[in-house]
Amino acid sequence: MENQKVNDEIEIDLLEVFNVLLGRIWIIMGAGLLLALTGFAISKFVLTPTYKSTTKIYILNKSESQTVTYSDVQLGTQLTKDYAELINSRYVLEEVIQMLSLDMDYGEMLHMVSVDTPADTRIVSITVEDTDPAQAMNIANCVREAASNHIQNVMDIEAVNVVETANMPTTKASPNVMMWTLAGGVIGVFLLCAVILIQYLMDDTVKSSEDVEKYLGLGTLALIPVVTEENSKKKKKKKKRK
């Protein structure tokens, strides 16, 4: 019986919370719409768009007999992480900066370049992100050339083959306008719901006879109506007419 009573009280509380939120649904939706429009405006007009350009290389160790063995393939797959480290090395990126006469340092270039080595493959992808699509393409191609030479010298690789040259990006990589808009709407709804619930939970005033019976366990003998200014004005008008 006690567990059933506790469950009933929880259900009543949840229903009250739902009713509180439902009673302010238009305010909640308005806040969500406002934050969604804010996220759209920021991503569309404030943030600087960036573009990504990707080039791919294929590295394969060859034996003296010019035939590829299974051990060559296994060894090459294990060494892809080493290739990624060499591509991001200071030697390669600083050479790219000098070749293209870029006004940046090694740290800034490193932040722009990302290297991906998919599992069980010999292909290495080099991606460059920049605010200028043409510069992103040029940097990616230049990184590929500098890295190919560096890998051949350090790892004693016979050749680094180009799988795909860097493309000219036509669509921006970030910011995602749709994602910013949806995130703004969700955050707006969540924040206002949290504020409303906090106000509701911290409000311990008694508003009706049902609250007296619920929280104090006492029955109400009588109710005294609240006299508002509008009601008093109406009564005065009626007296004057009489």
Disulfide bonds with the S-S distance in Angstrom:
none
